[in-house]
Amino acid sequence: MGSIVSYTVQLITCISLLLFSGVMYGQSLKQPELQFSAPCVSASFNEFHVNFAWDPPMVYSDNKFILELSDKDGSFANPRELVAYGDKNTIFKFEFIFAFPTDLYGTNYKVRVRSTNPQKISPESNAFPAYYLTVNQPLVINNFVGTIASCDGSPVTISVNNYPNQPAYRWYRNGTYLASQTQSSITTAQAGIYYVELDYGTYCSSATLSNAVELINGQSSGISINGSNSIEVCEGQSHFLAASIDDPNISYKWFRNNQAVTTSGYRPRFDINTVDNAEGTWHLEIQRGGGCIERSGNVTVQYKSINASLQSQSGTILLPGDEITLEASTNATQPIYSWYRNDVLISNATEKTYTTSQPGNYFAKIKETSGCTLEIATARINIEIPTAISVSIGKRSDYLSCESISTEISLSTVTATLSNGSEIDVYNTLVNRFSYQWYRNTVVMTNATTTSLVLDGPEDNGIYKIKATLNDLNIYSNEEDIKLGLSSDLTLTSIGALSCDGSTSVKISSNITDPNFTYQWYVDGQIMDSENSPYVETNESGTFKLEVNGYGCSLISENLTVSPLNADVVQVDAGEFITINEGIYRTITAAGADNYAWYRAETLELISSDPYLTVSEEGQYILKASVNGCEITKTFTVEYLERFAIPNVITPNADGYNDKWILPNSYANNDNVEVSIFTLTGERVIQTYNYQNDWPQNNIPVVNSGSKPIYFYKITKDNNVLRKGTITVID
């Protein structure tokens, strides 16, 4: 009995030691064992198992074992909980059953187990790929069309139709994985068999494998439309356009003006007249297997047509006894002509020309007998017998009566008046059929039988008209009164000069001297009693002009003035006032007179009879010059040049020096020199002739600033300014 009790105590002690030892050294969490290799998760399949084992000692009763999932790169920085068990705390080996999240997409996921009490983390599981299949059915590419063509090496695009917005795709050509192609479409010109699947890793993608599409290389066939690129066809008659290639495996489509007129199909020939209007630009498109479309060049189609015109070389006005020939022109190859007058067929008129002497409304019909059957009518020509014919003449447009010195008159219009009163211009038709005769002042002119006359002088002035004659028909034109000017210019010139005693005269001459003209002279606006002559002589002064008349026109000259003797005929090389330096000589020379006499003005002493005079002294001198018996007098004043300048500063301080404004002798004490002084504001202080060098006479006013004022001065003679400047007043 004692031994049994002792064994029991020992057993309890051992268990206690074991439990204590577990608490001290901790549990051991084993590496999770995956019960899958590459989970392909979907909404219909999402249950997976992981085996887990751990070693004692025991965990606390509130402990939980949590299965955690890493990110797609195997990192547990932010682990996600897959499932947690709180009832496995006494089970050392058990199985986690869980579902993966729906955003699973990667190749390096891991799981681990974490306990909460005590806090332990197991080793990480082996890495595994895992994908949640949002698409779990085959992809569709190229809308199930099994063949696509690269036309002439141009790239084509193959696209996913039903799921185009997934994260990544895996494309294959001839079974080879194209690692660089991860989009929902691929653009390529390389031939081969293409298919695609969603990129759900190596093991999960096959469920989305698409249909296969074969890419073939389509080459140009060089399609064209047989024949010329510009053709004419008969409207309403069949005409076929034919393709240069006839192949039942090709689809044909015909176009007019870039609009399809047929559907696609086997149609290598097409009758273009089966459409409402075949005229236009045609082309053909063909399509081989794979979808390559090839276009032909253009063919321009026109309906064959003919044109026709009708003309009359001799006009449309039928004069008595005349015939008019009408001629039809056409581009028809084998034409047949029919002529009509007033819409009635003319018998036996089947040639291209028709001659008639009857008025009426004419046209021709032309029928093409080669190829297409075509008929066209020409325009109509109305042939009439006029009730009257008139002609008129006219002057050149720049003609001005009695101003133009030449002009031309000519036949300007030939007009026919029809039975309805209307008038038509028939100049071009009849001008060369008439003969002509000109008349001047109702007299037949010799050798004047053309349609125009050139008139080049006033002797041709007169009233003109023309007569036009055709057979027994004489037609007179209107009259034109032509007056050409006598000359382009009338000028007067004079010779000679008037004398004081009337013993000489002036001869005035005209540049126009034609004896057939009449001449009337005027002086000061009054008619002169003179002969009918282009010349006149006068010993009187006045304003003269001449009027010349001839052939109905006149000219009036500009005025010519004859003046009495002018003192300016005597020229002197010095002015009225002459300034010299004292002791210096100056020679004054005159010209233009017959005789000269020089005098001193004070004594009237004759001092020279030469054309010149030499002076060295101040004073007045007189020249008396004789010209044509007339005496001309000129006076000169000689003065010495001043030896000191006009002062511009005075000091009126009563010290006896520079108290007054002193001018040189030539300006002071001179009755002909005016002296004026002004303030700065323009107020006149003095204005006087014969200045006495006595300014200022009173005190000079002081301005507000306390300084003496500044004055302006001006010295004039005979309204000419001799000197001007300023005067500054200083104490």
C-alpha positions, 0 to 999 in steps of 0.5 A, a space after each residue: 500500500 505504501 509503495 502504491 502511494 509513493 508511485 502515485 506521488 512520483 507520477 504527479 511530480 513528474 507530470 508537474 515537472 513536465 508542465 512546468 518545463 513546457 511553460 518555461 521552454 515554450 511550445 514548438 509550432 511546426 511548418 505548415 504542410 500544404 495539401 495543394 501545389 498551385 491553387 486555381 481558385 474560383 467562385 465554384 471551387 474555393 476550399 483548401 487544406 493545410 496540415 499543422 502540428 505542434 509540440 507540447 507543453 500545452 497552450 493556454 485554454 484561450 489560445 487560438 491557432 490562426 492560419 495567415 497568408 502572405 502577399 504575392 511576394 511572400 512577405 508577411 509585413 501585412 498578413 491576412 487571416 485565412 482561418 482561426 481555431 480556438 478548439 484545437 488547444 489539446 490537439 497536437 496535429 490537425 487540419 486547417 480548412 479555409 477559402 482563399 480571398 478573391 483578389 489572389 493573383 501571384 506566384 510566391 504566396 506562403 502561409 504560416 500559423 500564429 498562436 495567440 497565447 502563448 504568442 508563437 509563429 510557425 515557420 513559413 510554408 513553401 512558396 506556391 502560385 495561386 490565382 483567383 479565376 475571375 474568368 473561368 471560360 475560354 477567351 474569344 479572339 477575332 470574333 471566331 473568324 479563323 483567318 486574317 490576312 496581312 495585306 502587302 506586309 501591313 500589320 494587323 491586330 488580333 484582339 480579345 473580344 469577350 474579356 478585354 480588360 483583365 490584368 494580363 494575357 499570355 499570347 502564343 504563336 504556333 505554340 510558342 509562348 510570346 512572353 513580351 505580349 501581355 495585352 488584350 491585343 497583339 499587332 503583327 504582320 508575322 504569319 502563324 497560328 495565334 491564340 491567347 489565354 489569361 495569365 493565371 500562371 503556369 497551372 491555372 491559365 488553360 481554362 481560358 484558352 481562346 480559339 485559334 486564328 491563322 494570320 496569312 500574308 496576302 500579296 497584291 494581285 495587280 487588279 485593274 479594269 481592262 481597256 482604256 481609262 477613259 471610254 465613251 459608251 452609247 446611252 441605253 446600250 449594254 457595255 461591260 467593264 471587266 476585271 483583269 483577274 477572273 477568279 471564283 475565289 475572289 469577291 468583286 465589288 464595283 463602284 461609281 463615283 466612290 459609291 458601291 453599285 454592287 454587293 460583294 460577290 463573284 462578279 468579274 464583269 459588270 454592265 454599267 448601263 444597268 445603273 440609272 446613269 453610267 457616266 462618272 468615275 468607276 473602280 473595282 475592289 476585290 477581296 481574297 480570303 483573309 480580308 485583304 481588299 485591293 482597289 483598281 485604277 479609275 475608268 472615266 465613263 462618258 456617254 457618247 455625244 455629238 455637237 453641232 453648230 450653225 453659222 452664216 458667213 454673210 450675216 442674217 440680214 437679207 438685202 434685195 437680190 441677196 442670198 445667204 448661205 448657212 453652214 452646219 458643223 458637227 463632230 459626227 463621224 457619218 452625219 446625215 443632215 436635214 434642214 428646216 425653215 419655220 419648223 418645216 422640213 425643207 425637201 432635198 436639203 441634205 447637205 451640210 450647207 444650205 443657200 436661201 433667198 427667203 427670210 425665215 427661222 432656220 436650223 438643221 438636224 444632224 443624225 449620227 449613223 456610225 456606232 451609237 444612234 444619236 441626233 442633235 439639232 443646231 441652234 436657230 438663225 433668224 434671217 430677216 429682210 430689214 425695213 430700213 438700214 442706217 449708217 452713222 459717222 462719229 469723231 474720235 473720242 478725244 476730239 474737242 471743237 476748236 482745240 484739237 488740231 487733228 482728228 479722225 472721223 469714221 463710219 461707226 454704226 450700221 443698223 438694220 431696223 426689223 419689221 417689229 421696230 427693233 434695231 440690230 447692229 449689222 456693222 460686221 455683216 454689211 460694212 464690207 459689202 457697201 461702197 462709200 463716198 465722203 462729202 464736205 460741205 455737201 461737195 463730193 470729196 476726191 479720193 475719199 471712198 474708205 470708211 474713215 478720214 484723217 483731218 489734220 488742220 483747220 483748213 479741213 474744217 467743215 460739215 462731213 457726211 458719208 454715203 453707203 451704196 449697195 446695188 441701187 440702195 444709197 444710204 446717207 449718214 448723219 452730219 458731223 461739224 468738224 472745227 480744228 483749232 488754229 494752233 496749239 499755242 499763240 504767243 506774242 513777242 516784242 522788240 525795242 523799248 519806249 523812249 521818254 520823248 516818244 521818238 522810239 516804238 515797240 514792235 509786237 509780233 505773233 507766232 501765227 502769221 497765216 495770211 488766211 487768218 484775220 487778226 484783231 489787236 487789243 490794248 488795255 482791253 480796247 480794240 486797236 485801230 490797226 491793220 489786219 496783221 500779225 504785227 503791230 508797232 506802238 510808242 505807247 505803254 499798255 497791256 496788249 493781246 491778239 485774237 486770231 480767227 480762221 475757219 470758224 475758230 479763234 485763238 486769244 493770246 496771253 497779255 503782253 505788257 509794254 512798260 515805260 522806261 524803268 529805272 532798273 535799267 540802270 544797274 549799280 553795284 552798291 546799295 543805297 547805304 554804303 559803309 566804309 572804314 575811314 581812310 578807305 576808298 570804295 568804287 561804285 560802278 553803274 551800267 545800262 545808261 548812255 551817259 553818267 553824271 555824279 554829284 555831291 548832294 550838298 553842293 551839286 558839284 559834278 565830280 565825275 562823268 564816268 560809269 563809276 565813282 570812287 569815294 572815301 568820305 562820308 556824305 550823300 552822292 547823286 547819279 544822273 544817268 541818261 537812257 534813250 533821252 530819259 534821265 534816271 536819278 539814284 542817291 547814295 549815302 556813304 557812312 563810316 563804319 562805327 569803331 565801338 559796339 553798342 553797350 549792353 550794360 549801364 551803371 546809372 549810379 551818378 558817378 559820371 561814368 557809364 550812367 547813360 546808354 550811349 549809341 554810335 553816331 550812326 544811330 544817335 542824333 539821326 532823324 532817320 533812325 528809330 530807337 525803342 527800349 522795352 521791359 522784359 514784359 514787352 512794355 515800351 519804355 521809349 520810342 524815338 527818332 533822333 535819340 540823344 544818348 540821354 537814357 535813362 533820365 530817371 531812376 531805374 525801377 527795382 523788381 520784386 527780387 531787389 535786382 535791377 531789370 533787364 531791357 530789350 532794345 531795337 534800332 530800325 531804319 526805314 522799317 529795317 531792323 539794324 540792331 537789337 539786343 539787351 541792356 542790363 542795369 547794374 548799380 
